[in-house]
């Protein structure tokens, strides 16, 4: 017995009682008229009176029943429209993408969240086959339907779905059996987008990996420090006793390389200890010369033409942590060095304006695609080949600038080059620049 049986029973009972009341009223009025005005009429007239009473009663009953049924139907239609609007509202308010389809994957319902997630409008998918199942997931979907057909819901399964323009989306889906009074079996798929969750999961794995690598690097640097110091001491002693100029030159180069290794090891140890930020007046020109001296082997090996335009900033200084500012310039110039081809060009320009120093680092390298520009400051995002970069450089550079109340802007044209412009507030003090050969 259906849930609306009591309501239908009350409807027919009301119609029957009202019809009986109308018939009784008509007969009573007719009898009254007959007793007062037609008491002495002949049989034929009396017969016509009876016939007319039946006709009038039938017409009244017909009009009454039609009006009663139409009124009830209009009320039912209003309630149905209201129920449908409420049902659509609830469906569209759901943050999850909901698709209702039959055993042949023919879509019969599609909510607003599904339109936003997959790109298909409701009009496009209604009555057609579910378009979001990738070819490699068809067998998986059939397994879900087989399980749901047995009344067992498929809950919280990580899988993939295909959007309108071929974009594959990672989703967490639920496939539920859905029963209606109409014949046929229906299924409800409720899915949520988990791309951000997967990205965060991968980021955490990368952070864990980098943490482990940092601990290993710190341990390696600690163990390398002693043999490097011993090697440097032996080279210095050998230079004191050598008489051959050629050997002395070789020992000098060897000593320079060992000192370079020592400096690199100290940087690893300082990075692993995460020293506190110590700001003081630092000459921009000295800092840049120091970084370029550190990168000079790579510049020479790649035969890169480096142009420095530092005269407008001569004598200017910023309040900064020396290690942090050096790391900032090291990241930006290394990125330019990676971007240019052999014998490419890098230009570093500097000038001051409005109590701020502005440094521009330009290269004629491969550039950055417009689609990648909005993401270049995201941690672990990189366009470099696998093993070439970690995707942390620009993220670290942006953090350093934020801590120093600076800013950075990047303009890039694919296959033409990139310009990185940074600004830092000037210090009230002025540090005298030192001349360092690059």
LINGI-V34639 format. One record per residue. N is the residue number from 0. RES is the residue in one small letter. PHI is phi in whole degrees, 0 to 359 (* if undefined). PSI is psi in whole degrees, -180 to 180 (* if undefined). Layout:
N:RES:PHI:PSI
N:RES:PHI:PSI
This chain:
0:x:*:132
1:x:286:164
2:x:290:-26
3:x:267:14
4:x:298:-44
5:x:301:-38
6:x:293:-42
7:x:293:-37
8:x:295:-41
9:x:295:-37
10:x:298:-50
11:x:291:-34
12:x:295:-42
13:x:295:-41
14:x:296:-42
15:x:294:-46
16:x:295:-41
17:x:292:-35
18:x:293:-42
19:x:297:-39
20:x:295:-40
21:x:295:-44
22:x:299:-44
23:x:298:-40
24:x:294:-44
25:x:297:-45
26:x:295:-39
27:x:296:-45
28:x:296:-40
29:x:294:-41
30:x:295:-38
31:x:295:-45
32:x:296:-40
33:x:294:-40
34:x:290:-26
35:x:266:-36
36:x:244:-20
37:x:235:39
38:x:286:-33
39:x:250:22
40:x:282:163
41:x:280:178
42:x:294:-40
43:x:295:-43
44:x:296:-41
45:x:297:-35
46:x:296:-44
47:x:296:-33
48:x:296:-43
49:x:296:-41
50:x:295:-45
51:x:296:-35
52:x:296:-41
53:x:294:-41
54:x:295:-46
55:x:298:-42
56:x:297:-42
57:x:295:-44
58:x:296:-44
59:x:299:-43
60:x:296:-40
61:x:295:-47
62:x:297:-43
63:x:297:-47
64:x:296:-41
65:x:297:-46
66:x:297:-42
67:x:296:-45
68:x:293:-42
69:x:295:-40
70:x:297:-44
71:x:296:-37
72:x:293:-43
73:x:299:-41
74:x:297:-40
75:x:294:-40
76:x:294:-41
77:x:299:-44
78:x:295:-38
79:x:294:-43
80:x:297:-41
81:x:295:-42
82:x:296:-41
83:x:294:-42
84:x:296:-41
85:x:295:-41
86:x:297:-44
87:x:294:-38
88:x:296:-45
89:x:297:-42
90:x:297:-43
91:x:282:-20
92:x:282:-15
93:x:294:131
94:x:287:-13
95:x:268:149
96:x:283:122
97:x:242:129
98:x:229:130
99:x:250:127
100:x:212:166
101:x:266:-173
102:x:293:-18
103:x:266:11
104:x:65:26
105:x:275:123
106:x:283:132
107:x:241:-11
108:x:206:149
109:x:202:122
110:x:262:176
111:x:295:-37
112:x:296:-35
113:x:293:-37
114:x:298:-44
115:x:292:-40
116:x:285:-45
117:x:261:-18
118:x:88:-6
119:x:270:133
120:x:282:163
121:x:298:-40
122:x:295:-31
123:x:288:-33
124:x:258:-22
125:x:299:128
126:x:82:-1
127:x:244:171
128:x:287:144
129:x:304:116
130:x:269:2
131:x:263:2
132:x:268:114
133:x:296:160
134:x:300:-39
135:x:284:-8
136:x:253:7
137:x:296:-45
138:x:295:-36
139:x:297:-42
140:x:295:-39
141:x:296:-37
142:x:294:-39
143:x:297:-43
144:x:294:-38
145:x:296:-40
146:x:291:-43
147:x:293:-30
148:x:296:-25
149:x:272:8
150:x:85:8
151:x:256:118
152:x:286:144
153:x:265:116
154:x:241:136
155:x:50:57
156:x:256:127
157:x:280:122
158:x:211:-164
159:x:229:147
160:x:228:159
161:x:251:127
162:x:276:-179
163:x:298:-42
164:x:263:26
165:x:86:3
166:x:285:128
167:x:272:128
168:x:244:132
169:x:279:125
170:x:226:159
171:x:252:119
172:x:241:155
173:x:230:130
174:x:245:118
175:x:239:143
176:x:288:140
177:x:229:119
178:x:250:138
179:x:231:168
180:x:290:-28
181:x:293:151
182:x:293:153
183:x:109:158
184:x:249:134
185:x:239:158
186:x:226:148
187:x:242:122
188:x:253:123
189:x:243:117
190:x:231:148
191:x:232:149
192:x:282:124
193:x:241:21
194:x:298:-41
195:x:294:-39
196:x:297:-42
197:x:292:-39
198:x:298:-42
199:x:294:-38
200:x:298:-44
201:x:293:-36
202:x:297:-43
203:x:297:-38
204:x:295:-40
205:x:295:-41
206:x:298:-44
207:x:298:-42
208:x:296:-45
209:x:293:-34
210:x:298:-45
211:x:297:-43
212:x:296:-38
213:x:296:-41
214:x:296:-41
215:x:295:-42
216:x:296:-41
217:x:296:-42
218:x:295:-41
219:x:296:-44
220:x:299:-40
221:x:297:-42
222:x:285:-27
223:x:280:-22
224:x:299:-44
225:x:293:-51
226:x:296:-31
227:x:294:-42
228:x:296:-38
229:x:294:-43
230:x:298:-41
231:x:296:-40
232:x:296:-44
233:x:295:-39
234:x:295:-43
235:x:299:-41
236:x:295:-40
237:x:295:-37
238:x:294:-30
239:x:291:-28
240:x:256:-7
241:x:279:144
242:x:249:-20
243:x:278:128
244:x:293:-38
245:x:295:-42
246:x:294:-38
247:x:298:-38
248:x:294:-41
249:x:296:-41
250:x:294:-34
251:x:296:-44
252:x:297:-41
253:x:296:-42
254:x:297:-40
255:x:297:-41
256:x:293:-39
257:x:295:-41
258:x:296:-37
259:x:299:-44
260:x:296:-40
261:x:298:-43
262:x:298:-41
263:x:295:-41
264:x:297:-41
265:x:297:-38
266:x:297:-40
267:x:298:-44
268:x:295:-42
269:x:297:-40
270:x:295:-40
271:x:290:-27
272:x:275:-15
273:x:51:68
274:x:296:156
275:x:289:153
276:x:289:123
277:x:238:112
278:x:260:140
279:x:203:172
280:x:291:121
281:x:237:130
282:x:287:126
283:x:299:-42
284:x:296:-43
285:x:296:-42
286:x:297:-45
287:x:295:-41
288:x:297:-38
289:x:296:-44
290:x:294:-42
291:x:292:-32
292:x:295:-39
293:x:294:-34
294:x:266:0
295:x:302:-37
296:x:299:-42
297:x:293:-38
298:x:296:-42
299:x:291:-42
300:x:297:-34
301:x:267:-2
302:x:56:43
303:x:277:136
304:x:273:113
305:x:254:128
306:x:243:128
307:x:248:130
308:x:236:82
309:x:253:-5
310:x:302:-41
311:x:298:-22
312:x:256:13
313:x:298:123
314:x:88:-4
315:x:277:152
316:x:219:156
317:x:236:153
318:x:279:107
319:x:205:162
320:x:276:123
321:x:301:-45
322:x:298:-41
323:x:292:-43
324:x:292:-39
325:x:297:-41
326:x:297:-38
327:x:300:-53
328:x:293:-33
329:x:297:-42
330:x:296:-47
331:x:290:-42
332:x:287:-34
333:x:296:-40
334:x:299:-42
335:x:295:-40
336:x:296:-38
337:x:290:-29
338:x:280:-32
339:x:278:154
340:x:281:164
341:x:306:137
342:x:68:22
343:x:283:-175
344:x:234:137
345:x:230:134
346:x:233:132
347:x:243:117
348:x:243:148
349:x:215:137
350:x:204:168
351:x:243:148
352:x:195:135
353:x:54:48
354:x:61:26
355:x:223:148
356:x:259:135
357:x:242:125
358:x:241:129
359:x:243:129
360:x:244:112
361:x:248:144
362:x:219:161
363:x:251:39
364:x:274:-152
365:x:287:-20
366:x:75:-179
367:x:236:133
368:x:296:142
369:x:304:-33
370:x:291:-22
371:x:266:-18
372:x:303:-42
373:x:295:-14
374:x:251:1
375:x:292:-20
376:x:266:1
377:x:284:137
378:x:301:137
379:x:72:7
380:x:270:125
381:x:213:147
382:x:255:3
383:x:282:159
384:x:298:160
385:x:301:131
386:x:89:-9
387:x:269:-32
388:x:210:159
389:x:260:-14
390:x:81:16
391:x:253:-13
392:x:302:-58
393:x:293:-31
394:x:296:-43
395:x:294:-42
396:x:300:-43
397:x:297:-38
398:x:294:-42
399:x:298:-45
400:x:296:-38
401:x:296:-40
402:x:292:-24
403:x:256:16
404:x:59:37
405:x:252:-175
406:x:213:163
407:x:216:140
408:x:223:136
409:x:237:126
410:x:245:134
411:x:212:141
412:x:236:123
413:x:305:135
414:x:67:9
415:x:239:-32
416:x:138:179
417:x:224:143
418:x:237:121
419:x:252:120
420:x:248:125
421:x:237:152
422:x:231:141
423:x:224:144
424:x:289:139
425:x:288:150
426:x:274:154
427:x:290:-25
428:x:271:157
429:x:237:123
430:x:262:135
431:x:288:129
432:x:286:147
433:x:256:143
434:x:274:117
435:x:237:127
436:x:283:134
437:x:262:*
